[in-house]
Amino acid sequence: MMRRRIYAAVAILLLASSAYVLSSIYSFAGENDIRIGPHHFFIPAEYGPSGFMNLSVRWFTSQFQSQDIAVFVISEEELRNNISDYEVGQNGIPRNIKGLIRVWSADKIEVLEDSQRYSTLWRGTGPYQNRQVVRKGDFFLVYRNPLSQKTWTVLKQNPAEKTPLPSNSFDFWVARCKQHSKTFQKSEAFTVCNSYVFVDDVVIEFYLAEENLRYIDEVRDFIVKKVGDWY
């Protein structure tokens, strides 16, 4: 009887946690007032995240493990008020945007700007020699392993047309996405996408729901303006 009660309590806890996973999995408590390199950031309290962050999702910045970061969250309400068609969440799970702010050296920025970082993906070589390219709306989804379609890269241009690799990565690269499976039968599967934008030496990595990728240019512009007000 006691064991069944323990199992039931654990199941209830997991169910409650899964209901809010999209709103908390990509954040952790941080300072509102932080200095990073030459910049002094002050993030208003309403943009300070809560919860925790699974560091393994930081695929983009994993090569630069600086401890000096600022984190933030922008509510879906504010995003909807500034991006008219931005899709808000359903069933009590908001589609907020959460992000990390870093300040990188000129050398690191140069690596970031170099579109050759995506050359194997674009040309279908190396780890992408068995890639699969699927069109979805205005985007092209590139699966490195067609047999395991849990993660993929989203592009604005079709790499299968064998055109030269664009010199500017923002001309074709949109985001990298990961599908999260249902935890329970009644819970919903969802996909979170990771993208970035930078201004001078300030690099902003952010996470948003797949449904709002269609507004990626407007989202980037809004985030740049918002973060610009904080330093």
Protein Blocks (a to p, Z undefined) as FASTA:
>chain_A
ZZmmmmmmmmmmmmmmmmmmmmmmmgccddfbdcehjbccdddfklpcehjddfklmmml
mmmccfbdcdddddfklmmmmmmklccdeehiacbdddddddddfklmmmmmmmklmmmm
mnopajllmgccddehjbccddfblmlcfbccddfbdfklopacdfblklmpmbdcdddd
dfbfkbccdddddddddehjaccdddddfklmmmmmmmmmmmmmmmmmmZZ
